[in-house]
Amino acid sequence: MKTFILSCLFLVGSQLAYASCENMIKNFYVQYMTNSENNWKANETLCDSILAPDVIEKLQEGIEEPDADYIIRAQDVCEYGIKSLTVEPLSEKDWYMVRYKWDAESEYIGIPLKAVVSDGKLKILYITPLRLGNRYGDALLKE
């Protein structure tokens, strides 16, 4: 019985960690998109606190897609995009799919990323470049 209770607690704790990471990713994206409309300077501080150094380097270089923001895969943001934003865990550990729409009629824009929560803080370790579509997984980290 004791083993069963400990197993249940571990399972619940694991689910809470995923939910917490999903919520933190969503909060990051909502804040980033809101700042993109009103206060670009605030995004520098936000990104420095959340993104891994490799991700920041790609963001600063702008090498992936010169016509699109690396983090949101678009040039601009809109209120509908922020409201439609969702984050779901993917089948590989620590990988998530961020999705949002430009408007009610558009297709979802999908952004796979790898993120972890350590000491209660979100760290985004990798954002799949636009050129790789919706691919995800640790194999991408070696490319």
Stockholm file with secondary structure:
# STOCKHOLM 1.0

chainA/1-143         MKTFILSCLFLVGSQLAYASCENMIKNFYVQYMTNSENNWKANETLCDSILAPDVIEKLQEGIEEPDADYIIRAQDVCEYGIKSLTVEPLSEKDWYMVRYKWDAESEYIGIPLKAVVSDGKLKILYITPLRLGNRYGDALLKE
#=GR chainA/1-143 SS CHHHHHHHHHHHHHHHHHHHHHHHHHHHHHHHHHHHHHCHHHHHHHHHHHBCHHHHHHHHHTCSCTTSBTTTTBSCCCHHHHHHCEEEECSSTTEEEEEECSSTTSCCEEEEEEEEEETTEEEEEEECCGGGTTCCSGGGGGC
#=GC SS_cons         CHHHHHHHHHHHHHHHHHHHHHHHHHHHHHHHHHHHHHCHHHHHHHHHHHBCHHHHHHHHHTCSCTTSBTTTTBSCCCHHHHHHCEEEECSSTTEEEEEECSSTTSCCEEEEEEEEEETTEEEEEEECCGGGTTCCSGGGGGC
//
